[in-house]
Amino acid sequence: MASKIKGRKRKPKFIRAGGARNKSLGEKWRKPRGTDSKMRVSIFGKPKRPKAGYGTHRAVRGIHPSGYVEVRVTNPDDLDQIDPSRQAARIASGVGLKKREEILQRAGELGIKVLNG
């Protein structure tokens, strides 16, 4: 799962204790709290736990995998502040269909990429 962004590190998939054995537990992370838990005391061979060293570089933090910086847009006028070479628009979830179509049309004219068009 290599990222397109230069400088972004790879990190393991953090699964909860017993998540590999039991599918009903799901993919979500939960901190192991059992007194006899091997994962809680970080025994070798057990799944990895999230730690401070797994963080992303500050320069690439918050950048979309496509390489653009996301900018939230609620109306067509917000597109005027976007730099198409390094920023991409993400239409807010509360925007209706009529205004969404206006935003998409204006973004096409300005050459701006819309991430959730």
C-alpha positions in Angstrom: 0.0 0.0 0.0 2.6 2.5 -1.1 1.4 6.1 -1.2 1.8 8.4 -4.1 3.0 11.3 -1.9 6.7 11.5 -1.4 7.7 11.4 2.2 4.6 9.5 3.4 5.6 6.5 5.5 4.1 3.0 5.5 2.4 1.9 8.6 1.0 -1.5 9.7 -2.7 -2.1 9.7 -3.7 -1.8 13.4 -6.2 -4.5 14.3 -7.8 -5.1 17.7 -6.8 -7.9 19.9 -8.4 -11.1 18.6 -9.5 -9.4 15.4 -7.5 -11.7 13.1 -9.2 -14.8 14.7 -12.7 -13.4 15.0 -14.3 -11.6 12.0 -17.2 -10.3 14.1 -14.8 -8.1 16.0 -14.2 -6.1 12.8 -11.3 -3.9 11.5 -11.7 -1.1 14.1 -9.0 -0.4 16.7 -9.7 -1.0 20.4 -7.0 -0.6 23.1 -6.2 -4.0 24.7 -7.0 -3.8 28.4 -6.8 -7.4 29.6 -4.5 -8.1 32.5 -3.0 -11.2 30.7 -3.1 -9.7 27.2 0.1 -10.3 25.2 -0.8 -7.5 22.9 -1.1 -5.0 25.8 2.5 -5.7 26.9 3.8 -5.7 23.3 5.0 -9.3 23.1 7.0 -10.1 19.9 4.9 -11.7 17.2 1.6 -10.0 18.3 -0.1 -7.3 16.2 1.3 -3.8 16.3 -0.2 -1.1 18.4 -0.4 2.6 17.4 2.5 4.6 18.8 3.8 8.2 18.4 6.5 7.1 16.0 3.9 6.1 13.3 2.9 9.7 12.7 3.2 11.3 9.2 5.6 14.1 8.3 4.2 17.5 9.0 4.8 18.5 5.3 2.5 15.8 4.0 0.0 15.7 6.8 -3.6 16.3 5.7 -2.8 15.9 2.0 -5.2 13.8 -0.1 -3.6 10.6 -1.7 -4.0 12.3 -5.1 -1.4 14.9 -3.9 -3.8 17.8 -3.6 -4.7 19.8 -0.5 -8.4 19.6 0.2 -10.4 22.8 0.4 -14.1 22.6 1.6 -16.5 24.4 -0.8 -20.1 25.4 0.0 -20.9 27.7 -2.9 -19.5 28.5 -6.4 -17.9 31.7 -5.1 -15.5 29.6 -2.9 -13.8 28.2 -6.0 -12.2 31.6 -6.7 -9.8 31.2 -3.8 -8.5 27.8 -4.9 -5.2 27.3 -6.7 -5.8 24.5 -9.2 -2.1 23.4 -9.3 -2.0 22.3 -5.7 -5.5 22.4 -4.3 -8.7 20.4 -4.9 -12.3 21.1 -3.9 -14.4 18.9 -1.7 -18.1 19.8 -1.7 -19.6 20.1 1.7 -22.1 17.4 2.7 -24.9 19.9 3.3 -24.9 21.3 -0.2 -28.0 20.4 -2.2 -28.2 19.1 -5.8 -28.9 22.4 -7.5 -25.9 24.2 -5.9 -23.7 21.1 -6.3 -24.3 21.2 -10.1 -23.4 24.9 -10.2 -20.2 24.2 -8.3 -19.3 21.3 -10.6 -19.9 23.5 -13.7 -17.9 26.4 -12.3 -15.0 24.0 -11.3 -15.0 22.6 -14.9 -14.6 26.2 -16.2 -11.8 27.0 -13.8 -10.0 23.6 -14.3 -10.3 22.7 -10.6 -10.4 19.0 -9.5 -13.4 18.1 -7.4 -12.7 15.1 -5.1 -16.4 14.1 -4.5 -18.0 15.3 -7.7 
